[in-house]
Amino acid sequence: MLGISFDESPSKGGPYGPYRQSERRDIYETYYKELIDNGKAYYAFDTSEELEGARENLPNFSYNFETRNDMKNSLTLKPEEVDRLLEENDDWVVRIKYPDKPINIEVDDVIRGKVNVNSNTLDDKVFGRKKMNFQLIT
């Protein structure tokens, strides 16, 4: 295509595989469990309907430090309930946990240089999930 020769790829192989995200789930699981254990992330069990209801009640709904305590997640549920949901439910996500009190986050961006973001403008993004529900839209 562009004349770029890859050192490694799914078809070529190499020491850093697997290369497809779907094949790296076990690797990701190790790290998100570490983040959860260190209080930097949490499990969320909210259904699509529950999230939609929250969006209807709060037009500018954001799953963050202000709303997470009203949602169904491992921060609000008893440990035994979390364990049960992890065992029985195959549709949960892992969310990054930004601090409860807003802080300035400074990132050194390769293109823009130093960038400052206040954590109160960020929502707790999903970065891991148990079940992949993709829907083809035609």
Helices and strands as residue ranges (DSSP letters): G 21-23, H 25-37, E 41-44, H 48-57, G 68-70, H 79-88, E 93-96, E 104-109, E 113-118, G 119-121, E 126-129
